[in-house]
Amino acid sequence: MDLGFDSRVAVITGAGGGLGRAHALELARRGARIVVNDLGGAVDGSGSSATPAEQVVKEIEDLGGEAVANADSVASAAGGEAIVKTALDSFGHVDIVINNAGILRDKTFAKMTPDFLDPVVDVHLKGAFNVARPAWDHMKERGYGRIVNTASNAGILGNFGQTNYGAAKMGLVGLTRVLAQEGRKYDIKVNAIAPIARTRMTEELLGPLAEKLDPETVTPVVAWLVHEDCPVTGEIYSAGGGRVARFFVGMTKGWFDPDITMESVRDHFDEIRDEAGYTVPRGTNDEIKLVLDALS
Ligand SMILES: NC(=O)c1ccc[n+]([C@@H]2O[C@H](COP(=O)([O-])OP(=O)(O)OC[C@H]3O[C@@H](n4cnc5c(N)ncnc54)[C@H](O)[C@@H]3O)[C@@H](O)[C@H]2O)c1
C-alpha cells in the first residue's frame, strides 16, 4: 500500500452501510480519520437511527483506525453544517468530502408527486450542496480539498421509473463540473462517480452477477479520486465489479450555415448528429470558441 491518507480527515455521508461503509473502512485502513455520517433510515429515507454510523465507527476502531459517528441528515443546511462541525470539533480540519448518502423513491413520471420528488432531490442533490458548502470555506482557507460526488448512470444515461433520482444525480454532475472550476486555484479537486454495486439499494435489481459487484470493487476508484496525488478534476468515472471507465460529455463536429432555416436543420440532421470527429469541451469557453471559429 503506497498510497496513504495519513493526517487527512474525511467526511463520508451515508457511510453506515453499502458503498459509504466500504469507502470509510478503506480510507481508515490507509490512515485517514473519518466522520462516519449516516441518518440510519430505510432505503426510502424514512426513519432514523444512530446505530449504523456507530457500528462502522466500531469497525474502524477495531482495525486500529480513528473515526467519529454523526447521525445528522444531509438533507438540510443545518444537517450539513453539523456534519462538518463534527469533523472540525473532532479532528480540527476537513480534507475530503465524499457525498454518498442516498435514498430511492422510484415511480414512473405519471405517478410522480412531491412526496417522491422532494426527498430524493433533498438528499442527493441538495445534500451534496449542504455538506460541501461548509467544508468549502475550510478547504479554500487551507488551499487543499478533495470532493467526490456519487452520481449514477440512471441520470447520465436515463433509467425507466427514476425521473426524480436521475434528475438529482445528473444535477450532481453539474455541481461537480462547476465546483471543479471554482476549486482549481485552491487545489480543491472535485470529481464524480457512477457506481454499480450490490447494496441494500440494488439487491433486487442486479441479477445473477450481483455477487461479483461488491461495494469494495468501487471503493479503490473513490479512494484514488480523493487522494492528493490524483491529477484530475471535474471528471466522472463509472466503477463496478473492478471495471473502471470515464464518462465524458462529447460534442459532435456539427454543421454550420449562417443562413440556417428549419428545413436546412432537417436536411443536415444526420451530419449534426454524426459522432465522427467529436470533441470533448472542457468548459463553456471551449464550446463558445468553436462557435466563434465557425463564425470567423
Ligand atoms: N449501489 C449502486 O449500484 C448504486 C448505483 C448508482 C448510485 N448509487 C449511489 O451510491 C450511494 C450509496 O448507495 P448504496 O448503494 O450504498 O445504498 P445504501 O442504502 O446502502 O447507502 C445509502 C446510505 O445513505 C444513508 N442516508 C440516506 N439518507 C440520508 C440522509 N438524509 N443523511 C445521511 N445519510 C443518509 C442511508 O442510511 C444509507 O446507509 C447513493 O447515493 C446511491 O444513490 C448506488
The ligand as a Gaussian input file, in Angstrom:
#p B3LYP/6-31G(d) Opt

LIG

0 1
 N      -25.463000       0.561000      -5.413000
 C      -25.452000       1.003000      -6.673000
 O      -25.348000       0.232000      -7.642000
 C      -25.546000       2.476000      -6.939000
 C      -25.641000       2.893000      -8.266000
 C      -25.664000       4.254000      -8.535000
 C      -25.602000       5.153000      -7.486000
 N      -25.545000       4.704000      -6.195000
 C      -25.488000       5.699000      -5.131000
 O      -24.499000       5.323000      -4.200000
 C      -24.813000       5.912000      -2.930000
 C      -24.720000       4.843000      -1.853000
 O      -25.786000       3.935000      -2.032000
 P      -25.714000       2.392000      -1.620000
 O      -25.962000       1.634000      -2.868000
 O      -24.509000       2.135000      -0.838000
 O      -27.057000       2.239000      -0.762000
 P      -27.281000       2.237000       0.832000
 O      -28.735000       2.395000       1.038000
 O      -26.605000       1.069000       1.438000
 O      -26.484000       3.525000       1.309000
 C      -27.041000       4.815000       1.391000
 C      -26.828000       5.312000       2.798000
 O      -27.233000       6.680000       2.875000
 C      -27.864000       6.877000       4.118000
 N      -28.739000       8.043000       4.055000
 C      -29.926000       8.140000       3.422000
 N      -30.441000       9.365000       3.598000
 C      -29.563000      10.044000       4.351000
 C      -29.543000      11.382000       4.853000
 N      -30.549000      12.223000       4.619000
 N      -28.485000      11.786000       5.588000
 C      -27.462000      10.916000       5.844000
 N      -27.443000       9.640000       5.409000
 C      -28.478000       9.218000       4.660000
 C      -28.630000       5.590000       4.352000
 O      -28.981000       5.421000       5.724000
 C      -27.672000       4.539000       3.813000
 O      -26.851000       3.988000       4.811000
 C      -26.183000       6.534000      -3.094000
 O      -26.048000       7.913000      -3.339000
 C      -26.736000       5.844000      -4.312000
 O      -27.734000       6.598000      -4.944000
 C      -25.520000       3.396000      -5.904000

